[in-house]
Amino acid sequence: MITTVFETSLTLADARLNTVMKKLTAWAAIIAVPTAITGFYGQNVLFPGYLDNAGFIMSICLIVVVVLGLYISFRRRDWL
């Protein structure tokens, strides 16, 4: 009887840990997108929109669209 209660307690703790890990993974993926896109500004390479306002606006729009898409996707899968 005591063994069953202990195993049930461990199972519940594992379930809580899995929930926390899913949330951390989702937020890490969301934060990685702006980091990857804006990382091109610190490099000494030419990329589309270099030294142009249109490139800056395009990158901001890309960040917003991808982050919102990931957020909605993770929300639907109950990761957030």
C-alpha contacts under 8 A as a table, 3 or more apart, distances in Angstrom:
res1	aa1	res2	aa2	distance
1	M	4	T	5.21
1	M	5	V	6.43
2	I	5	V	5.18
2	I	6	F	6.17
3	T	6	F	5.08
3	T	7	E	6.09
4	T	7	E	5.12
4	T	8	T	6.08
5	V	8	T	5.10
5	V	9	S	6.19
6	F	9	S	5.07
6	F	10	L	6.29
7	E	10	L	5.06
7	E	11	T	6.11
8	T	11	T	5.02
8	T	12	L	6.24
9	S	12	L	5.22
9	S	13	A	6.25
10	L	13	A	5.02
10	L	14	D	6.15
11	T	14	D	5.09
11	T	15	A	6.26
12	L	15	A	5.04
12	L	16	R	6.32
13	A	16	R	5.17
13	A	17	L	6.21
14	D	17	L	5.00
14	D	18	N	6.14
15	A	18	N	5.11
15	A	19	T	6.34
16	R	19	T	5.12
16	R	20	V	6.33
17	L	20	V	5.13
17	L	21	M	6.11
18	N	21	M	5.05
18	N	22	K	6.15
19	T	22	K	5.23
19	T	23	K	6.44
19	T	79	W	7.55
20	V	23	K	5.21
20	V	24	L	6.25
21	M	24	L	5.06
21	M	25	T	6.02
22	K	25	T	5.14
22	K	26	A	6.16
22	K	79	W	5.57
22	K	80	L	7.77
23	K	26	A	5.14
23	K	27	W	6.25
23	K	79	W	5.41
23	K	80	L	5.46
24	L	27	W	5.24
24	L	28	A	6.05
25	T	28	A	5.08
25	T	29	A	6.21
26	A	29	A	5.20
26	A	30	I	6.29
26	A	74	F	6.61
26	A	79	W	6.59
26	A	80	L	7.07
27	W	30	I	5.00
27	W	31	I	6.10
28	A	31	I	5.16
28	A	32	A	6.05
29	A	32	A	5.11
29	A	33	V	6.80
29	A	70	L	7.99
30	I	33	V	5.80
30	I	34	P	7.80
30	I	67	V	5.76
30	I	70	L	6.41
30	I	71	Y	7.07
31	I	34	P	6.10
31	I	35	T	6.61
32	A	35	T	5.06
32	A	36	A	6.03
33	V	36	A	5.26
33	V	37	I	6.25
33	V	63	I	6.80
33	V	66	V	7.37
33	V	67	V	6.87
34	P	37	I	5.16
34	P	38	T	5.86
34	P	63	I	5.71
34	P	67	V	7.87
35	T	38	T	5.46
35	T	39	G	5.85
36	A	39	G	5.15
36	A	40	F	7.35
37	I	40	F	6.10
37	I	59	S	7.13
37	I	63	I	7.19
38	T	41	Y	5.61
38	T	42	G	7.66
38	T	59	S	7.85
39	G	42	G	5.67
39	G	43	Q	7.14
40	F	43	Q	5.36
40	F	45	V	7.87
40	F	47	F	7.73
41	Y	44	N	7.94
46	L	50	Y	6.05
47	F	50	Y	5.53
48	P	55	G	6.41
49	G	52	D	5.19
49	G	53	N	7.28
49	G	54	A	6.17
49	G	55	G	3.54
49	G	56	F	6.77
50	Y	55	G	6.31
51	L	55	G	7.66
52	D	55	G	5.48
52	D	56	F	6.78
53	N	56	F	5.12
53	N	57	I	6.23
54	A	57	I	5.11
54	A	58	M	5.96
55	G	58	M	4.98
55	G	59	S	6.11
56	F	59	S	5.23
56	F	60	I	6.28
57	I	60	I	5.14
57	I	61	C	6.14
58	M	61	C	5.12
58	M	62	L	6.07
59	S	62	L	4.96
59	S	63	I	6.14
60	I	63	I	5.10
60	I	64	V	6.25
61	C	64	V	5.14
61	C	65	V	6.08
62	L	65	V	5.22
62	L	66	V	6.05
63	I	66	V	5.41
63	I	67	V	5.96
64	V	67	V	5.29
64	V	68	L	6.00
65	V	68	L	5.28
65	V	69	G	6.03
66	V	69	G	4.97
66	V	70	L	6.12
67	V	70	L	5.14
67	V	71	Y	6.05
68	L	71	Y	4.98
68	L	72	I	6.07
69	G	72	I	5.27
69	G	73	S	6.04
70	L	73	S	4.99
70	L	74	F	6.01
71	Y	74	F	5.26
71	Y	75	R	5.99
71	Y	80	L	7.97
72	I	75	R	4.98
72	I	76	R	6.17
73	S	76	R	5.27
73	S	77	R	6.45
74	F	77	R	5.14
74	F	78	D	6.18
74	F	79	W	5.15
74	F	80	L	6.00
75	R	78	D	5.03
75	R	79	W	5.87
75	R	80	L	5.17
76	R	79	W	7.65
77	R	80	L	8.00
